[in-house]
């Protein structure tokens, strides 16, 4: 089995498929705008036109409809693109302590509740 294959992938947090605006900042300056593909308490997957390198630290501002914006530090986990104009980027949130992780998990739960409300 290949460690990168879905059968071997080990996730610690549930994911929520949600599409929202995301803005990435490098050194305090706006770098690029993206759309979210999914989010979990551990990170976010983005799609956009600007790459983010593996292990690169950035600040990401997430804006969800019906929920306050969330700004959090993250690092690049992967960046791939089927064509050079659209990258798929995985970011892992850089959090410290179980309290922050619980807060992120609560945010994801609330977004899931809002998403499922008619």
Secondary structure, 3 states (H helix, E strand, C coil): CCCCCHHHCCCCCCCEECCCEEEEEECCEEEEEEEEEEEECCEEEEEECCCCCCCCEEEEEEECCCCCCEEEEEEEEEEEEEECCEEEEEEEECCCCHHHHHHHHHHHHHHHHHHCCC
